[in-house]
Amino acid sequence: MPTRVSLLLFFFLLFLSPLFPLTLSLNQEGLYLLRVKRGLSDPTQSLSSWSDRDDDPCRWFGVSCDPSTRRVNSLDLPSSQLAGPFPTFLCRLQSLSSLSLPNNSINSSLPEDISACQGLRTLNLSQNLLVGPIPGGLSRLPDLRRLDLSGNNFSGDIPASFGGFQTLESLVLYDNLLNGEIPSFLGNVSSLRELFLAYNPFSPSRVPSELGNLTSLENLWLTGSNLVGQIPESLGRLTRLKNLDLSMNRLSGVIPSSITELKSIEQIELYNNSLSGELPLGMSNLSTLRRFDASMNQLTGTIPDDLCELHLESLNLFENRFEGTLPESIARSPNLYELMLFNNKLSGQLPSQLGKNSPLQRLDVSYNGFSGEIPESLCEKGALEDLILIYNSFSGKIPASLGKCRSLSRVRLKHNKLSGTVPDQFWALPRVYLLDLIDNSLSGPISSKISGAYNISTLLISKNQFSGPIPDEFGSLGNLVEFSGSDNELSGPIPGSLVKLSQLGRLDLSDNQLSGEIPVGITAWKKLNELNLANNRLSGEIPSEIGSVSGLNYLDLSGNFFSGKIPIELQNLKLNLLNLSKNRLSGALPPLYANENYKNSFVGNPGLCGDIPDLCPRVDGSKTLKYLWLLRSIFILAAIVFLVGIVGFYCKYQSFKKNKKPITILKWRSFHKLAFSELDVVECLNEDNVIGSGASGKVYKVVLGNGEEVAVKKLWGGTMKDDSSVKPEKDEFEAEVETLGKIRHKNIVRLWCCCHSGDCKLLVYEYMPNGSLGDLLHGSKGDLLDWTTRYKIALDAAEGLSYLHHDCVPPIVHRDVKSNNILLDGEFGAKVADFGVAKVVAGVSKDVQSMSVIAGSCGYIAPEYGYTLRVNEKSDIYSFGVVILELVTGRLPVDPEFGEKDLVKWVCATLDQKGLDQVIDPKLDVIVHKEEISRVLNIALLCTNALPINRPSMRRVVKMLQEASSDNKSKSGRKDGKLSPYYYYEDASDQGSTV
């Protein structure tokens, strides 16, 4: 009987074994990995293959094994959205030699017992959320070759034990919160080949001279590390060094002569420091040098001949104090593709053979004293894209060879002494999007071949001697946004073909000899912001359809021969400037403009009548007596009213004084010419008109007596809490008034006026019928925003921010860019609003300012705010990148679905794992617009780069957005639909408002 039971039990187990074969055979390493999986959050199911249904962990995702022993030796799980503390169970895998978990959400601190992973040769935990000090136990890993902890939030000092590494070849700690000094003991790690410590808020410290002991070092990256003092001579002993980057610090003194002993060097980056003196002699010893950038320092002297004789690819020495001439030897460098020497004191002629022996792509020598002719050979190799020569003394003609340079995309020759006619082919360059010839002595006609420049968006030819008619072929330039041709000798009529330019935003043809009438059909200029036709010989009536150009802010038709009545339709426009003076206009003024504020807009028109003194003819003597009698009667009546008012005021004052109520004095300031008063506004502030409410106050929609709509923000009594421990910044009211009161731009919301009394603060803005982008995009009306509209909103907002960063003097940093602060007008045109925390900075491109508090909104705040309150325009650019991601994805910047991530990290992870289709808002027509959406998404990712230096300027963002349109595929800066990696590199034209 027992035998039968044993047999039955045996067959029963045999029967069950197929059902659980893997559970019974999973090895110990597989069990350890399952423990690791249980300790991590895995929202994207990256570890779904880690299961007891597969008895071989070597087949699991991210796991690699030794082919002979079948033991786990490598674990590689990049960008898998894994979250949780560091899985210490991995240290039980005795053969594990490589552990790579970059771009996840591994959080908490790194445990000291990580030293139990004795077999590790590679440890990569970059781009996670690790905090606290770096554990010193890492130095007890005997075989560790590569340690990458970059892109985390580690703080404190680099552990002293790190000086004891015996085999470490790569130490990568950049982009953390390390705040000690760069330690000298790192010079003891003689095996190091890479040392990356950039972008940490170290205490001010010198470059340790002991680093010169690292004779195996190939890459040294110390950008943005708060370094001070001189570059040590000992670095010259690093004979294997290929890349030296000490940029964006506070280094001073001369560049040491020992730098010429770096026999293997390929790239030297010293820009944005305070280095002085001349470049060291003996640079010709650096036979392998390809890129040298010492821009934005205080260097002096001339450029050595031996530097120019190297096989350089890129030479950047802009914003120093170099004097003298440019050596002819620079033209003999066969690999030179980039020469940036702007903002120096160089003189003489450019080398006559420049570009003849090298594929020159970018040349910028602006703001120097160069003279002579522009070399014919600049585009000899057919590669020249950017030619920037502004503010020099170049003379002679524009070389005919440049007319054959079809690679040119940007040409700036402003403020020189160029003369003669412009070659016909130069007008027709097919890839040029910016042509700037302002302030020269160029003459002759504008060639009809200009129709070949179909990509041009900005044409600036003012202050020259161009003559003849404006060609009809202008009508084919469908991408033209700005045409400035003032101060020339252009004649003939304004061609009717100009009304085809639907993208035109600015047209300035003032101070010419144009005649005839304004062409019919200007209502097609939907985006026109400025129209200046002053001081010509134009005649006829002012067309009433000009009142339908809704975006017009600036209208100047003065100094012509216009006649007839002023169209009443001009009242439809919201003009910052109106000038119709010195014409032959007659009749009554439109009611909106019939007041003293607009007097100067109409002087010099003898036939005009209205209520403005001195515009109408004088009356006769009898009428004058009647008017004098009337004035006396009014004066007497006014005196009586005044006396009665004083008595009444005194009685009320006594009553008021008894009740001990404070007297408030109303302060009313206007920033534009207004057709309403403060009483018109105050009377309408009731709860029925509230359209929004927030932390700072309420917003009312007010319909004035003349039918105009405005938005009124009523701020609460106090905008800041009383905290004696914090030095207060200007309150929101003062900040917004100070900022918006002086801004004039079509993409910045207009502040009409403000009212300030003791207990009431009002800001009166133009009314935006479609509210904020955030409310519309994430609300029930999100379907109204198709891709074309979203793209337009992104471009409008970018132009507004670009104006703040580059065209305001001094520049302005908004500090709270978000979708709720981008308002939409009736045609979904976007305007940047809410400047309550904006800051005026001394120099956006180079300086930063410390803020006493973090400004911004959750999900939009740039990552550098985690370790510094020093802010510049790069913070705005990051926030704007988040706004673009909102437009592309339709998602909020912070969403519970993202877990601990924000929208930026969610987009990056989803793109890596699931592709573009899973990122784009399903409400959008992907089939039609996918390529354009992809290009705009690329721009957003550039803007939200974790490192501020890698984010493009707002001026560059505008250009990239313009070129991202499917209508502009062939423009430069993009190859095969992707943005060129150097496309957003700054040059003289992007440095500030004066360029």
Salt bridges, closest charged atoms under 4 A:
GLU29 OE2 - ARG71 NE 3.59
ASP54 OD1 - ARG59 NH2 2.68
ASP55 OD1 - ARG59 NH2 3.71
ASP56 OD2 - ARG59 NH1 3.58
ASP56 OD2 - ARG70 NH2 2.94
GLU112 OE2 - ARG140 NH2 3.98
ASP148 OD2 - ARG146 NH2 3.48
GLU194 OE1 - ARG146 NH1 3.29
GLU218 OE2 - ARG193 NH2 3.00
GLU269 OE2 - ARG291 NE 2.70
ASP293 OD2 - ARG291 NH2 3.53
GLU309 OE2 - ARG332 NH2 3.17
GLU319 OE1 - LYS846 NZ 3.63
GLU338 OE1 - ARG291 NH1 3.33
GLU338 OE2 - ARG362 NE 3.25
GLU380 OE2 - LYS356 NZ 3.86
ASP386 OD2 - ARG362 NH1 2.76
ASP386 OD2 - ARG410 NH2 2.82
ASP436 OD2 - ARG412 NH2 3.13
ASP439 OD2 - HIS415 NE2 3.67
GLU482 OE2 - ARG506 NH1 2.76
ASP508 OD2 - ARG506 NH2 3.52
GLU530 OE1 - ARG506 NE 3.08
ASP614 OD2 - LYS599 NZ 3.24
GLU687 OE1 - LYS698 NZ 2.96
GLU709 OE2 - LYS701 NZ 3.45
GLU729 OE1 - ARG815 NH2 3.08
GLU729 OE1 - LYS839 NZ 3.86
ASP731 OD2 - LYS761 NZ 2.96
GLU732 OE2 - LYS713 NZ 3.57
GLU736 OE1 - LYS713 NZ 3.32
GLU738 OE1 - LYS730 NZ 2.45
GLU766 OE1 - ARG750 NH2 3.58
GLU766 OE1 - LYS831 NZ 3.05
ASP796 OD2 - LYS792 NZ 3.20
GLU799 OE1 - LYS746 NZ 3.03
ASP807 OD1 - ARG955 NH2 3.15
ASP834 OD1 - LYS713 NZ 3.75
GLU864 OE1 - ARG951 NH2 2.67
ASP876 OD2 - HIS805 NE2 3.02
GLU886 OE1 - HIS778 NE2 2.65
GLU897 OE1 - ARG891 NH1 3.04
ASP917 OD1 - LYS930 NZ 3.04
ASP921 OD2 - ARG790 NH1 3.05
GLU931 OE2 - ARG935 NH1 2.76
GLU931 OE1 - LYS969 NZ 3.44
ASP987 OD2 - ARG410 NH2 2.35
ASP990 OD2 - ARG956 NH2 3.12
